[in-house]
Amino acid sequence: MFEQKAQEILKYLKSNIRYGNYIPRPFFLEFTGSPSAGKSTTITELDKFLRREGFRVLPPQEGAEQVRHIERDTPLYNIATCDYARKILIDESHGHKYDVVIFDRGIFDGYCWMEYWQEKNKLTVQDKEIYQKFFLSEFWVNNIDAAYFMVCDPKIAIEREQRIALTKKLGETTNPKNVEILVNRYKKAYDVLSPTHKQLRLLDTTKMEEKKMVEMIAEQVLNVLQEKAKSGR
């Protein structure tokens, strides 16, 4: 079932119209959310599946791995990580090297982090809204075909985090109190944005097995891309 849908989408991407008057842009996916909710697992499996089906896939390195020269105690850090993803989104939407680009955090993640910095009194409400409006500009955000806010119960998230950890020490972001704050922030952002950004999905993975989680997301993503391929959008 997955393979058939994937091949229908690939047929659209690799058809002759790519060399005529209309060349379709790549499809863009974004995954973000609270720690240990299954984001990395999902990205890895989607990337592997699509590549084995013949797609050219780009999973850009997460902004946090690219932006190491800016301290994490300032809004500039998350502005920079979001801008890193935004630039890739702009560049690749006008290029044709890839069929699918899968972001590990991106535009919508940047939106959510501005809430955090305003709560920390490091951004005014006005500045927060300015950055959020910028991140959600239709020039780039409309190119994101599907975006997932993945969340998980804090207790389960910590258990997952420590399953194979070499230490039981908790990190700054991976502790129950902070995970709960992050979960609530992504849920709030989803409630605010989903009426106008139909590509958004909220997924609570607390009670989900990894295989079922990946299969469900894969089916949803393929359905979205299949519809866009059929309509030529």
Sine and cosine of phi, psi and omega as CSV:
sin_phi,cos_phi,sin_psi,cos_psi,sin_omega,cos_omega
0.00,0.00,-0.77,0.64,0.02,-1.00
-0.88,0.48,-0.69,0.73,-0.06,-1.00
-0.89,0.46,-0.66,0.75,-0.02,-1.00
-0.89,0.45,-0.70,0.71,0.02,-1.00
-0.90,0.44,-0.67,0.74,-0.01,-1.00
-0.88,0.47,-0.65,0.76,-0.03,-1.00
-0.94,0.35,-0.54,0.84,0.07,-1.00
-0.91,0.42,-0.66,0.76,0.02,-1.00
-0.92,0.38,-0.69,0.73,-0.02,-1.00
-0.90,0.44,-0.59,0.81,0.03,-1.00
-0.87,0.49,-0.64,0.77,0.05,-1.00
-0.90,0.43,-0.72,0.69,-0.07,-1.00
-0.92,0.38,-0.54,0.84,-0.09,-1.00
-0.97,-0.24,0.29,0.96,0.01,-1.00
-0.97,0.24,0.18,-0.98,-0.06,-1.00
-0.90,0.44,-0.38,0.93,-0.04,-1.00
-0.90,0.43,-0.30,0.95,0.07,-1.00
-0.91,0.41,-0.32,0.95,-0.03,-1.00
-0.92,-0.38,0.20,0.98,0.04,-1.00
-0.96,-0.30,-0.67,-0.74,-0.05,-1.00
-0.98,0.19,-0.34,0.94,-0.05,-1.00
-0.80,-0.59,0.87,-0.49,0.04,-1.00
-0.89,-0.46,0.92,-0.40,-0.06,-1.00
-0.92,0.39,0.62,-0.78,0.09,-1.00
-0.94,0.33,0.25,-0.97,0.11,-0.99
-0.91,0.41,0.31,-0.95,0.18,-0.98
-1.00,0.09,0.60,-0.80,-0.01,-1.00
-0.86,-0.51,0.74,-0.67,0.05,-1.00
-0.84,-0.55,0.57,-0.82,0.10,-1.00
-0.76,-0.65,0.69,-0.72,0.08,-1.00
-0.83,-0.56,0.80,-0.61,0.04,-1.00
-0.55,-0.83,0.01,-1.00,0.02,-1.00
0.62,-0.78,-0.22,-0.98,-0.07,-1.00
-0.98,0.18,0.31,-0.95,-0.06,-1.00
-0.87,0.50,0.57,-0.82,0.12,-0.99
0.85,0.53,0.57,0.82,0.04,-1.00
-0.99,-0.12,-0.02,1.00,0.06,-1.00
0.96,-0.28,0.15,0.99,-0.05,-1.00
-0.86,0.50,-0.82,0.58,-0.06,-1.00
-0.90,0.45,-0.65,0.76,0.03,-1.00
-0.87,0.49,-0.70,0.71,-0.02,-1.00
-0.89,0.45,-0.72,0.70,-0.01,-1.00
-0.88,0.48,-0.71,0.70,-0.01,-1.00
-0.86,0.51,-0.71,0.70,-0.06,-1.00
-0.95,0.31,-0.62,0.78,0.05,-1.00
-0.90,0.44,-0.71,0.71,0.01,-1.00
-0.85,0.52,-0.74,0.67,-0.02,-1.00
-0.90,0.44,-0.71,0.70,-0.01,-1.00
-0.88,0.48,-0.77,0.64,-0.06,-1.00
-0.90,0.44,-0.65,0.76,0.02,-1.00
-0.90,0.44,-0.63,0.77,0.00,-1.00
-0.94,0.33,-0.36,0.93,0.07,-1.00
-1.00,0.05,-0.04,1.00,0.08,-1.00
0.97,-0.26,0.07,1.00,0.04,-1.00
-0.98,0.20,0.50,-0.87,0.18,-0.98
-1.00,-0.05,0.92,-0.40,-0.15,-0.99
-0.88,-0.47,0.69,-0.72,0.11,-0.99
-0.88,-0.47,0.92,-0.40,0.18,-0.98
-0.97,-0.24,1.00,-0.03,-0.06,-1.00
-0.84,0.54,0.52,-0.85,0.07,-1.00
-0.86,0.50,0.63,-0.78,0.00,-1.00
-0.86,0.51,0.59,-0.81,-0.03,-1.00
-0.82,0.58,-0.56,0.83,0.00,-1.00
-0.89,0.46,-0.45,0.89,0.03,-1.00
-0.99,0.11,-0.35,0.94,0.01,-1.00
-1.00,0.00,-0.63,0.78,-0.08,-1.00
-0.99,-0.14,1.00,0.02,-0.01,-1.00
-0.92,-0.40,-0.09,1.00,-0.05,-1.00
-1.00,-0.03,-0.10,1.00,0.04,-1.00
-0.93,-0.36,0.78,-0.62,0.00,-1.00
-0.89,0.45,0.48,-0.88,-0.07,-1.00
-1.00,0.08,0.16,0.99,-0.03,-1.00
-0.99,-0.17,0.34,0.94,-0.02,-1.00
-0.65,-0.76,0.54,-0.84,0.05,-1.00
-0.85,0.53,-0.43,0.90,-0.01,-1.00
-0.85,0.53,-0.50,0.87,-0.01,-1.00
-0.87,0.49,-0.80,0.61,-0.02,-1.00
-0.97,0.26,-0.44,0.90,0.14,-0.99
-0.90,0.45,-0.68,0.74,-0.01,-1.00
-0.93,0.38,-0.68,0.74,-0.01,-1.00
-0.91,0.41,-0.62,0.78,0.04,-1.00
-0.93,0.37,-0.64,0.77,-0.02,-1.00
-0.92,0.39,-0.54,0.84,0.09,-1.00
-0.85,0.53,-0.73,0.68,0.01,-1.00
-0.94,0.35,-0.61,0.79,-0.01,-1.00
-0.88,0.48,-0.67,0.75,-0.01,-1.00
-0.91,0.42,-0.64,0.77,0.05,-1.00
-0.90,0.43,-0.68,0.74,0.00,-1.00
-0.86,0.51,-0.71,0.71,0.01,-1.00
-0.91,0.42,-0.77,0.64,-0.06,-1.00
-0.87,0.49,-0.75,0.66,-0.09,-1.00
-0.96,0.28,-0.39,0.92,0.04,-1.00
-0.95,0.31,-0.25,0.97,0.05,-1.00
-0.93,-0.36,0.21,0.98,0.03,-1.00
-0.82,-0.57,0.09,-1.00,-0.10,-1.00
-0.65,-0.76,0.50,0.86,0.03,-1.00
-0.96,0.27,-0.46,0.89,-0.11,-0.99
-0.81,-0.59,0.40,-0.92,0.08,-1.00
-1.00,-0.07,-0.59,0.81,-0.03,-1.00
-0.66,-0.75,0.70,-0.71,0.10,-1.00
-0.87,-0.49,0.80,-0.60,-0.06,-1.00
-0.89,-0.45,0.93,-0.36,-0.02,-1.00
-1.00,0.03,0.75,-0.66,0.19,-0.98
-1.00,-0.06,1.00,0.01,-0.16,-0.99
0.95,0.30,0.59,-0.81,-0.05,-1.00
-0.23,-0.97,-0.79,-0.62,-0.10,-0.99
-0.90,0.45,-0.76,0.65,-0.04,-1.00
-0.93,0.37,-0.53,0.85,0.07,-1.00
-0.89,0.45,-0.67,0.74,0.04,-1.00
-0.87,0.50,-0.64,0.76,0.06,-1.00
-0.83,0.56,-0.74,0.67,-0.06,-1.00
-0.90,0.43,-0.62,0.78,-0.03,-1.00
-0.93,0.36,-0.41,0.91,0.06,-1.00
-0.91,0.40,-0.51,0.86,0.10,-0.99
-0.89,0.46,-0.68,0.74,0.00,-1.00
-0.86,0.51,-0.73,0.69,-0.07,-1.00
-0.95,0.31,-0.47,0.89,0.09,-1.00
-0.95,0.33,-0.62,0.78,0.06,-1.00
-0.90,0.44,-0.51,0.86,0.02,-1.00
-0.99,0.12,0.04,1.00,-0.02,-1.00
0.88,0.47,0.47,0.88,0.08,-1.00
-0.97,-0.23,-0.03,1.00,0.17,-0.99
-0.67,-0.74,0.63,-0.77,0.14,-0.99
-0.97,0.26,0.30,-0.95,0.05,-1.00
-0.85,0.52,-0.66,0.75,0.00,-1.00
-0.89,0.46,-0.71,0.70,0.01,-1.00
-0.91,0.41,-0.65,0.76,0.04,-1.00
-0.83,0.55,-0.73,0.68,-0.03,-1.00
-0.92,0.38,-0.55,0.83,0.04,-1.00
-0.90,0.44,-0.74,0.67,-0.01,-1.00
-0.92,0.40,-0.66,0.75,0.00,-1.00
-0.89,0.45,-0.67,0.74,0.02,-1.00
-0.90,0.45,-0.63,0.78,0.03,-1.00
-0.90,0.44,-0.74,0.67,-0.02,-1.00
-0.86,0.51,-0.55,0.84,-0.07,-1.00
-1.00,-0.08,0.32,0.95,0.03,-1.00
-0.84,0.54,0.67,-0.75,-0.01,-1.00
-0.90,0.43,-0.29,0.96,0.00,-1.00
-0.88,0.48,-0.47,0.88,0.00,-1.00
-0.77,-0.63,-0.59,0.81,-0.13,-0.99
-0.91,0.40,-0.47,0.88,0.00,-1.00
-0.93,0.36,-0.24,0.97,0.04,-1.00
-0.99,0.15,-0.20,0.98,0.06,-1.00
-0.98,0.20,0.92,-0.38,-0.13,-0.99
-0.99,0.17,-0.53,0.85,0.06,-1.00
-0.47,-0.88,0.69,-0.72,0.00,-1.00
-0.68,-0.74,0.73,-0.68,-0.05,-1.00
-0.91,-0.41,0.78,-0.63,0.24,-0.97
-0.99,-0.11,0.95,-0.30,-0.04,-1.00
-0.97,-0.23,0.81,-0.59,-0.04,-1.00
-0.76,-0.65,0.32,-0.95,-0.02,-1.00
-0.48,-0.88,0.55,-0.83,0.06,-1.00
-0.81,0.59,0.73,-0.69,-0.08,-1.00
-0.80,0.60,-0.68,0.73,-0.03,-1.00
-0.89,0.46,-0.71,0.70,0.01,-1.00
-0.92,0.39,-0.62,0.79,0.01,-1.00
-0.87,0.49,-0.68,0.73,0.00,-1.00
-0.92,0.39,-0.63,0.78,0.05,-1.00
-0.88,0.48,-0.67,0.74,0.04,-1.00
-0.91,0.42,-0.66,0.75,-0.03,-1.00
-0.88,0.47,-0.60,0.80,-0.11,-0.99
-0.99,-0.11,0.08,1.00,-0.08,-1.00
-0.83,0.56,-0.69,0.72,0.01,-1.00
-0.81,-0.58,0.33,0.94,-0.05,-1.00
-0.94,0.35,0.52,-0.85,0.03,-1.00
-0.99,0.12,-0.22,0.98,0.03,-1.00
-0.64,-0.77,0.49,-0.87,0.04,-1.00
-1.00,-0.02,-0.01,1.00,0.03,-1.00
-0.91,0.41,0.69,-0.73,-0.01,-1.00
-1.00,-0.03,0.59,-0.81,0.01,-1.00
-0.99,0.13,0.07,-1.00,-0.03,-1.00
-0.89,0.45,-0.62,0.79,-0.02,-1.00
-0.99,-0.13,-0.37,0.93,-0.05,-1.00
-0.98,-0.20,0.91,0.41,0.16,-0.99
-0.71,-0.70,0.45,-0.89,-0.14,-0.99
-0.80,0.60,-0.68,0.73,-0.05,-1.00
-0.90,0.44,-0.72,0.69,-0.04,-1.00
-0.94,0.33,-0.61,0.79,0.03,-1.00
-0.88,0.48,-0.65,0.76,0.03,-1.00
-0.88,0.47,-0.66,0.75,0.04,-1.00
-0.88,0.48,-0.69,0.72,-0.01,-1.00
-0.91,0.42,-0.68,0.73,0.02,-1.00
-0.85,0.53,-0.74,0.68,-0.01,-1.00
-0.90,0.43,-0.57,0.82,-0.01,-1.00
-0.92,0.39,-0.68,0.73,0.01,-1.00
-0.93,0.37,-0.59,0.80,0.05,-1.00
-0.91,0.42,-0.67,0.74,0.02,-1.00
-0.90,0.44,-0.70,0.71,0.01,-1.00
-0.88,0.48,-0.64,0.76,0.03,-1.00
-0.88,0.47,-0.70,0.71,0.01,-1.00
-0.86,0.50,-0.61,0.79,-0.03,-1.00
-0.96,0.27,-0.67,0.74,-0.18,-0.98
-1.00,-0.03,-0.50,0.87,-0.15,-0.99
-0.87,0.49,-0.52,0.85,0.03,-1.00
-0.89,0.46,-0.48,0.88,-0.04,-1.00
-0.94,-0.33,-0.22,0.98,0.01,-1.00
-0.84,-0.54,1.00,0.02,-0.16,-0.99
-0.94,0.34,-0.22,0.98,0.01,-1.00
-0.98,0.21,-0.12,0.99,-0.06,-1.00
-0.98,0.18,0.62,-0.78,0.12,-0.99
-0.73,-0.69,0.63,-0.78,0.11,-0.99
-0.93,-0.36,0.80,-0.59,-0.05,-1.00
-0.75,-0.67,0.87,-0.49,0.09,-1.00
-1.00,-0.07,0.91,-0.42,-0.10,-1.00
-0.99,-0.14,0.19,0.98,-0.11,-0.99
-0.78,0.62,-0.71,0.70,-0.10,-0.99
-0.96,-0.28,0.30,0.96,-0.08,-1.00
-0.98,-0.21,0.69,-0.72,0.16,-0.99
-0.96,0.27,0.52,-0.86,-0.08,-1.00
-0.83,0.56,-0.72,0.69,-0.05,-1.00
-0.88,0.47,-0.72,0.69,0.00,-1.00
-0.90,0.44,-0.64,0.77,0.01,-1.00
-0.87,0.49,-0.77,0.64,-0.04,-1.00
-0.90,0.44,-0.67,0.74,-0.01,-1.00
-0.90,0.44,-0.66,0.75,-0.01,-1.00
-0.91,0.42,-0.71,0.70,0.02,-1.00
-0.91,0.42,-0.67,0.74,0.01,-1.00
-0.86,0.51,-0.69,0.72,0.00,-1.00
-0.90,0.44,-0.69,0.72,0.01,-1.00
-0.90,0.45,-0.71,0.70,-0.01,-1.00
-0.89,0.45,-0.72,0.69,0.00,-1.00
-0.89,0.46,-0.59,0.81,0.05,-1.00
-0.90,0.44,-0.68,0.73,0.02,-1.00
-0.89,0.46,-0.75,0.67,-0.03,-1.00
-0.93,0.38,-0.57,0.82,0.03,-1.00
-0.89,0.45,-0.69,0.73,0.02,-1.00
-0.90,0.43,-0.65,0.76,0.02,-1.00
-0.93,0.38,-0.60,0.80,0.04,-1.00
-0.92,0.40,-0.64,0.77,0.01,-1.00
-0.91,0.40,-0.62,0.78,-0.06,-1.00
-1.00,0.09,-0.22,0.97,0.00,-1.00
0.97,0.23,0.30,0.95,0.01,-1.00
-1.00,-0.08,0.00,0.00,0.00,0.00
